Amino acid sequence: MPEGNHFSGRRALITGGAKRLGRETARLLAGRGVHLAIHYNTSRAPAEELCRELGAAGVRAVPLSGDLGKPREVETLFQEAWASMDGLDFLVNNASIFPPDRLDEMELTHLLENLRVNAWAPFLLTRAFWRRLRGTQERGAVVNLLDTRLVGGDLAHASYHLSKAMLKELTTLTALEFAPELQVNGVAPGAVLPPENEEDAYLEKLTAELPLERRGYPGDITEATVYLLGTSFVTGQIIFVDGGRHLRLGGST
C-alpha cells in the first residue's frame, strides 16, 4: 500500500454496507479518511446509525437505498452515490444473498434471483463506474466480495455458488475490459462471521479442517479489501482469506 494517507478525501460506495463485513469495511475506510455512500436494501436503521457514527468520526457518510435485484434501482443507486459523493474513487461490491438450495431442488427463478443480486448488480455498478471515468485521467478501484467455496463448490447453496462463480469470471473480464480506468480485484472470504442465526461456536468447529487451524475475523477480510483498493499495480487478482481452506478441495455439505 502506498505510504502516507493515500485514502484521505477519497470517496467510496459500499453495497450492503450497513451490516456485517460491509459495516466493518466502512469503519476501516472511514478511519483512513474515506467519505462513504452506504447502500442498504432493508436495513435502513442500521445504515442511518452507521452514517451518524462515521459522521461523528469526521467523514461524510450518506445512506442510500436500493434493491439490487432490480436493474433500474441499481442504476439509480450508482447515480445517487456519484452525485452525493461528487464522484467516486472506490466501489466495494459486498452485498449478496445466500439462500439454501441444492441442485435437485434448484429452479431457474432461484438461479436468476441469485445472479441478479450477486453478479449482475456488481457488474452494472462496475460498468457505470467505468463509463464515468472513460476518456478522463481519473482512475478507480473495485473490489468484489466472493467466497472461499469457489474452490470445491457449495452443494448446499447451488444458486448462490453459481452466481459467485459468475462474479469471479466478471472480475477477470472487467479487469481487462475496463482498464486502465479501473482496477478490479476480488476477495474470497472464509468463515469469519457465523450465520446470523448462529453463535461464534459455529466457527470454532470449522477450524480443524483449515491448514492454519485457527479461525479468522472480519478484520482479516477488511484489511485485504483495503489493500486492493489502495494498491496501484494489481488488477484481476483474487485473494483467498480463508486460513488455507481453498487449498483442500472438496464440496461442502
C-alpha positions in Angstrom: 0.0 0.0 0.0 1.4 3.4 -0.8 3.0 5.3 2.0 1.2 8.1 3.7 -2.5 8.6 4.0 -3.3 7.6 0.4 -7.0 7.3 1.3 -7.8 10.7 2.9 -10.6 12.5 1.0 -11.3 9.6 -1.3 -14.9 8.5 -1.9 -16.4 5.0 -1.9 -19.7 3.2 -2.4 -20.1 0.0 -0.4 -23.1 -2.2 -1.2 -24.6 -3.9 1.8 -22.6 -1.5 3.9 -24.9 -1.3 6.9 -24.1 -4.7 8.5 -21.5 -7.4 9.0 -18.5 -7.2 6.6 -19.8 -4.2 4.8 -20.1 -2.2 8.1 -16.6 -3.2 9.2 -15.2 -2.3 5.8 -16.9 1.1 6.1 -15.4 1.7 9.5 -11.9 0.8 8.4 -12.1 3.1 5.3 -13.6 5.9 7.4 -10.8 5.6 9.8 -8.5 6.4 6.9 -10.4 9.4 5.8 -12.7 8.0 3.1 -16.1 9.5 2.6 -18.8 6.8 2.2 -22.0 6.1 0.4 -23.6 3.2 2.4 -26.0 1.2 0.4 -28.8 -0.8 2.1 -31.9 -2.6 1.0 -34.0 -3.4 4.1 -31.5 -2.3 6.8 -32.4 1.4 6.9 -32.0 1.9 10.6 -28.5 0.2 10.8 -27.4 2.2 7.8 -28.5 5.5 9.2 -26.9 4.7 12.6 -23.7 3.8 10.9 -23.7 7.0 8.9 -24.1 9.0 12.1 -21.2 7.1 13.7 -19.0 7.7 10.7 -20.0 11.4 10.5 -19.1 11.8 14.1 -15.7 10.4 13.2 -15.1 13.2 10.8 -16.1 11.8 7.3 -19.1 12.4 5.1 -21.4 9.3 5.1 -24.8 9.0 3.4 -27.2 6.1 3.4 -28.6 5.1 0.0 -31.4 2.5 -0.5 -31.8 0.2 -3.4 -33.0 -3.3 -4.3 -30.0 -4.9 -6.2 -32.4 -7.4 -7.7 -33.9 -4.6 -9.8 -31.5 -3.3 -12.5 -33.2 0.1 -12.6 -32.6 0.6 -8.9 -29.0 -0.5 -9.3 -28.5 2.2 -12.0 -30.2 4.8 -9.7 -28.1 3.8 -6.8 -24.9 4.5 -8.7 -26.2 7.8 -9.9 -27.2 8.8 -6.4 -23.8 7.7 -5.0 -21.9 9.6 -7.6 -23.9 12.8 -7.1 -23.9 12.6 -3.3 -20.1 12.0 -3.1 -19.3 14.3 -6.0 -17.7 11.4 -7.8 -16.3 8.1 -6.6 -12.8 6.6 -6.3 -13.7 3.2 -4.9 -16.5 0.6 -5.3 -16.9 -2.4 -2.9 -19.4 -4.9 -4.2 -20.1 -6.5 -0.8 -23.9 -7.2 -0.8 -25.2 -10.7 -1.6 -28.0 -13.1 -0.9 -27.3 -16.6 0.5 -30.5 -18.7 0.2 -30.1 -22.5 0.6 -30.9 -24.8 -2.3 -29.4 -27.9 -3.8 -29.3 -29.0 -7.4 -32.2 -31.4 -7.1 -34.5 -28.6 -6.0 -33.0 -25.6 -7.8 -35.3 -23.7 -10.1 -34.5 -21.2 -12.8 -36.2 -18.5 -10.7 -33.9 -19.3 -7.8 -30.8 -19.1 -10.0 -31.9 -15.8 -11.6 -32.6 -14.2 -8.3 -29.0 -15.0 -7.1 -27.5 -13.9 -10.4 -29.3 -10.6 -10.4 -28.1 -9.6 -6.9 -24.7 -11.4 -6.6 -23.3 -11.0 -10.1 -25.4 -8.7 -12.4 -25.7 -5.8 -9.9 -21.9 -5.7 -9.2 -21.3 -5.8 -13.0 -23.8 -2.9 -13.6 -22.2 -0.8 -10.9 -18.7 -1.5 -12.2 -19.7 -0.7 -15.7 -21.4 2.5 -14.7 -18.2 3.5 -12.7 -16.0 2.8 -15.8 -18.3 4.8 -18.0 -18.0 7.8 -15.8 -14.2 7.6 -15.9 -13.8 6.6 -19.5 -11.9 9.3 -21.5 -10.6 11.1 -18.4 -7.4 10.8 -16.5 -9.2 9.7 -13.3 -8.7 6.2 -12.0 -10.8 4.0 -9.7 -10.6 0.7 -7.9 -13.3 -2.0 -7.5 -13.3 -5.0 -5.1 -15.8 -7.8 -5.5 -16.5 -10.0 -2.4 -16.5 -13.6 -3.5 -16.4 -16.8 -1.5 -13.7 -19.4 -0.5 -16.0 -22.1 -1.8 -15.3 -21.0 -5.4 -12.8 -23.8 -4.9 -14.6 -27.1 -4.1 -18.2 -25.9 -4.6 -21.1 -25.3 -2.2 -23.6 -28.0 -2.7 -26.0 -26.7 -0.1 -26.2 -23.3 -1.8 -26.1 -24.2 -5.5 -27.7 -21.0 -6.9 -25.5 -18.8 -4.7 -22.4 -20.7 -5.7 -23.1 -20.4 -9.4 -23.7 -16.6 -9.0 -20.4 -16.2 -7.2 -18.6 -18.2 -9.9 -20.1 -15.8 -12.5 -18.8 -12.8 -10.4 -15.4 -14.4 -10.3 -15.3 -14.5 -14.1 -16.6 -11.0 -14.3 -13.8 -9.9 -12.0 -11.3 -11.1 -14.6 -13.2 -9.8 -17.6 -13.9 -6.3 -16.3 -10.2 -6.1 -15.1 -9.3 -6.5 -18.8 -12.1 -4.6 -20.5 -12.3 -1.6 -18.1 -8.6 -1.0 -17.8 -6.8 1.3 -17.5 -9.5 3.4 -15.8 -10.4 0.7 -13.3 -8.5 -1.8 -11.3 -10.9 -4.8 -10.5 -10.0 -7.4 -7.9 -11.7 -9.8 -5.6 -11.5 -11.1 -2.0 -12.8 -14.6 -1.3 -13.6 -14.8 2.4 -13.7 -17.9 4.5 -15.9 -18.2 7.5 -15.1 -15.2 9.7 -18.6 -14.4 10.8 -21.2 -17.1 11.8 -24.5 -17.1 10.0 -26.9 -14.6 11.6 -28.8 -17.4 13.5 -25.6 -19.0 14.8 -23.1 -18.2 17.6 -19.3 -17.9 17.3 -19.0 -21.6 18.4 -20.2 -22.4 14.9 -16.9 -21.1 13.5 -14.7 -22.8 16.1 -15.7 -26.3 14.9 -14.6 -25.4 11.4 -11.0 -24.6 12.3 -9.9 -28.3 12.4 -10.2 -28.5 8.6 -8.1 -25.4 8.0 -4.4 -25.7 7.3 -3.8 -22.8 9.7 -6.0 -24.5 12.3 -7.4 -21.2 13.6 -10.4 -19.0 12.8 -10.4 -15.7 11.0 -12.0 -12.4 11.9 -13.8 -9.6 9.9 -10.6 -7.5 10.1 -8.8 -10.1 8.0 -11.2 -9.5 5.2 -11.4 -5.8 5.5 -7.7 -5.4 5.5 -7.4 -7.4 2.3 -10.2 -5.3 0.7 -8.5 -2.0 1.7 -5.1 -3.3 0.4 -6.7 -4.0 -3.0 -8.3 -0.6 -3.0 -5.1 1.2 -2.2 -2.6 -0.7 -4.4 -1.8 0.9 -7.8 -0.3 -2.1 -9.7 -2.6 -5.1 -9.0 -5.7 -6.0 -11.1 -7.6 -9.1 -11.9 -6.5 -10.9 -8.8 -8.5 -12.8 -6.1 -7.1 -13.0 -2.6 -8.5 -16.0 -0.6 -8.7 -15.0 3.0 -9.8 -18.4 4.5 -7.0 -19.9 6.5 -6.0 -22.0 3.6 -9.3 -23.8 3.1 -9.2 -23.4 -0.7 -6.1 -25.5 -0.7 -8.1 -28.5 0.3 -10.5 -29.4 -2.4 -13.9 -31.0 -1.9 -17.6 -29.9 -1.9 -19.3 -28.7 1.2 -22.4 -30.4 2.6 
